[in-house]
Amino acid sequence: MSLTASITATAVTAADDSGFHAPGPGSFELPPVFEVAGFGVTKPMLLLVLSAVIVVWFGIATSRNASMVPGRLQYVGESAYGFIRNTIGRDNIGSEHFLKYVPYLFTLFTFILVNNYFGLIPFVQYPTMSRIGFVAPLAVISWLVFIGSGIWKHGALGYLKHATMPSGIKGPILIVLIPLEFFSNILVRPFTLSLRLFGNMFAGHLLLILFATGGAALIVSGNVFYGGVGVLAYVMGIGVSFLELLVMFLQAYVFTLLSAMYIGEALADEH
Amino acid sequence: MEGSANLIGLGLAAIGPGVGIGLIFAAFISGVARQPEAQSRLQSIAILGFVLAEALYIITLALAFVLPL
């Protein structure tokens, strides 16, 4: 970590003479690509539409001409579907109701995954989910789905009791426990869901921008020693890219996993 | 020197989840070493723990940029 810190520190001192600006939240606010009736359409909006197209294409292309002996494309689609269906869906929701939720979970996973990987594809290089405006609706949909399935299973009051009253606890401790459980089980969940995905994508992309622009500023600074550190910054940037490759997958997985867990919890029987 | 004191707090806030994530995966690895057939069961629990520990840092990250100082 001290290596990273020293690179950042040198990047900041080199900033004064070479016009280097440290990346911040402003790096994510791109000018609109084109305007429709005064409404600026920006790159992340276009990428969001593109990702939807890719997901739909993937779904159709892998399931069309389905045969008993799967071809290469069908195999990819089926193993992705099987992963979501068995590892995320069945293990967390339970074998009784999980099939109804698999289409939602599969769409959620592929959609988030494609949007995250936009951050590493050359010339695209913008993880759409690093804007919280695109993440929050996904979290709200997941929230509505698990609240809705809880109400469907237990009824509105029944679900409220199921979610806020831990079984086997009686007496005055419930006065403290019920608001706490309500807060943690119902109010906080959409916030943590969206903040986690947003924060990871934001931080990862910020780190990549820092290593790329800081490294470039150090290399062109003219000083041989700064240049050496700049090359090191690029090497670190490549390392961070591989870390991001993992994190992007993990965040899509985790978002889907937590959605499935919340649904499974809402559907669970009293015990 | 320019910068925000928030970023020092951000660095300090990384310590706790860092230790926590280390402990979670240490327990996961020793669990798998003792009982390799339980890996798939342990993996989802480990990732859940990792995510919960990481959430603390991510919330700090969001606040560090949102709250001005």
Interface residues (C-beta under 8 A of the other chain):
Chain A: V12 G24 P25 T87 D91 N92 T192 L195 R196 F198 G199 N200 F202 A203 L250 Y253 V254 L257 L258 M261
Chain B: M1 E2 G3 S40 S44 I47 L48 V51 E54 A55 I58 I59 L61 A62 F65
